[in-house]
Amino acid sequence: MAASSATADAAELKQQQLALLLAPPSAAAAAAYYARLTDEGTPGHGRVTVGRAAHGKGLFAARDFVQGDRVLVEPPLIGMQQEANR
């Protein structure tokens, strides 16, 4: 009985974690994210602006770019090495 209870608890925990990962960010978190991207201290400041599109909010180019220009730099969400390339 304890093994099935542990399995059910693990499945419930997995569902809770998945729901947290897939949940949209709060309004405050989204505002902080966009503020950081357009902050004057951010490399590339002035290259993007925050705006509304037909289907949500996004970043838009504030000027034309030339090939090789860095537009946006973000840290990776997750990093993982595959077993085959150790």
C-alpha positions, 0 to 999 in steps of 0.5 A: 500500500505504501508503494502505491501511495508513494507512486501517487504522490510522485505523480501528483508532484510531477503534475504540480511541477508541470503546471508551474512550468507551463503557467504564464508569468504574472503581470509583475514578472512580465513587466519586470522582464520587459523593463530589464530588456529595455533598461538603459544599462542593458547591452543593446539598449535602444535596439528594441521597444516593447509594444502590443501586436495583434496577438499579445505583447512583444519586442519590436526593432527600434531601428534597422539592423545590419548582418551580425548585429546582436539584437537580444541576449538572454541566459539559457533556460536550461542546459543539458549535455547529451549522453552521446557527447560526453 
